[in-house]
Amino acid sequence: MTDDPHDAIYDILIRECGAIEHNRARFRALELVPGARIRFGGQLGLDGHFVVQSDGSWNVEYSDYDHSPKRARMAHAAAEALHALQGR
């Protein structure tokens, strides 16, 4: 992984969750520190977020209100790809 993983992370969010490309620049400004979260839009609905967990791991979250089996599969695939990118 490069020193700046922002583009690789956002590529995963686009591929797995349909994140909106025009949000990439805003995402690049995010500090990847525990507690960080940013809405990325896309197929997880308005509450689709990239989150840096308290242990430093990366994940995606979305509202239970927007839950569907399809969204659960997308979030799971994104989480697996993010964990692989992070080497966890």
Sequence and secondary structure as in RCSB ss.txt:
>XXXX:A:sequence
MTDDPHDAIYDILIRECGAIEHNRARFRALELVPGARIRFGGQLGLDGHFVVQSDGSWNVEYSDYDHSPKRARMA
HAAAEALHALQGR
>XXXX:A:secstr
  S  HHHHHHHHHHHH   GGGHHHHHT    TT EEE  STT TT EEEE TTS EEEE  GGG  HHHHHHH
HHHHHHHHHHHT 
